[in-house]
Amino acid sequence: MGHSDKAGKTPAQSQLQQFWMPFSPNKEFKREPRMFERAEGMYFYTPDGRKLIDASAGLFCVAAGHCRPEISEAVYKQLQTLDFTAPFLRGHSGAFELANRVVEYTPAGMNRIFFVNSGSESVDTAMKIALMVHRVRGQAQRQIFISRERAYHGVNMGGVALAGMVNNRRAYGVGLGGVYHMRHTALPENKFVKGQPETGAELADDLLRFCNLYGGENIAAVFVEPTAGSFGCLPPPKGYLNRLREICDQNGILLVFDEVITGWGRMGENFGAQAFGVTPDLLTMAKALTNGAQPMGAVAVKQELYDVITDAGPERGIEFFHGYTYSAHPAACAAGIAMMDIFKKDRLIDRAREMSPYFAEAMHSLRDLPVVADIRSIGMMAAIEVAPAGGPGARGHDIQKRLYDKALHLKSTGDSLIIAPPLIAEKHHVDEIASKIRDVLSEL
Ligand SMILES: Cc1ncc(COP(=O)(O)O)c(C=O)c1O
């Protein structure tokens, strides 16, 4: 067990109380802490020296594997050269270089990049860009946002309004008004489907129903994750995203892909946009952009939308009243640039595409276990849903603790285990992940 008080550098009980942990059961954790001390490549290490395979790339961030020296050296050098500069009215070369490097990967035409510090900030930023574009075009009445059940769009107030997971919403009152949710795409007939399901494209017509009910001319934007990630890997039914694109075009609605998880190779292509052959108007990203080594997110925007806003601004005045003190932070840009080099050098996206079929087979091989209720997979992401026991989510929570104790880290949501290893994973890593999950699920 790696959670004893005496072990390694796990702090004493009295030292664990002050840090209020995010999205965590604080009382339980502080009774039985499960800590990490260091990480390298595909593995985490506990304070008492146990080695755990990282089956969720930390939290979908660490595409290139942990502790890449190229990144830490770049960040160190940057902090010794230019540690900080005001991002408003002043520039530094790293921000411009990283934006240029990022647009080598975004879909053609999506070549304007607004930097932020997290996925949540990228979502709220995209909402503001959408509102601003419509206002400048003389369509300020477009204020409704459409999202989807089971969606996760971060935790800022805009993202919470878009959210489709009840626990992320229920405590926070009415929040933003004017946000409506399409049905999710988890149809019972699509259980145990590998990749994109054949059925369910017609669920995109929910958007049409909202156009008919609220007036398509009043809708600003539709937000979807190309594959719902945090809820537990829901790939889009074939034709679903195309249909959303079509309805958006017919009604002048902006389509936003939230690619905070699906971006940067996770779907086997640069972004979900390319994997599914549908180009949005705005695209949010974070996580693997810096390999998780520095906090950073971004919104990629079609040039014509950037032009709409900037052309309308005064010659010497601010065009878009939005930005963060740490937007395009020099250290985050340095990490991002180093990561762009790694994407090329390590062929991370090609590797993800090549490994995906093997990964899918390994995950679906767990289907015979009696506790498994569904398995979904696409690219280098999969979810194994277990039958609930002891209330929704209780069994999933218990399993992720058992897995930690059996030397595997993953993210669980409710009763779904989400597997999304670093894109450097070799076949033997995939095998190790599958066999450790099998061991634990066989105990139940
Ligand atoms: C699709 C999506 N959007 C937004 C976010 C929020 O990102 P962050 O936690 O960096 O704020 C996440 C986080 O997992 C996400 O999966």
The ligand as an ORCA input file, in Angstrom:
! r2SCAN-3c Opt
* xyz 0 1
  C     -13.483     19.033    -23.231
  C     -12.922     19.779    -22.070
  N     -13.088     21.102    -21.995
  C     -12.581     21.818    -20.978
  C     -11.861     21.217    -19.972
  C     -11.355     22.030    -18.837
  O      -9.973     22.106    -18.852
  P      -9.188     22.616    -17.569
  O      -9.359     21.594    -16.510
  O      -7.770     22.760    -18.069
  O      -9.752     23.943    -17.185
  C     -11.652     19.835    -20.019
  C     -10.893     19.150    -18.956
  O     -10.781     17.950    -18.901
  C     -12.205     19.096    -21.079
  O     -12.069     17.766    -21.149
*
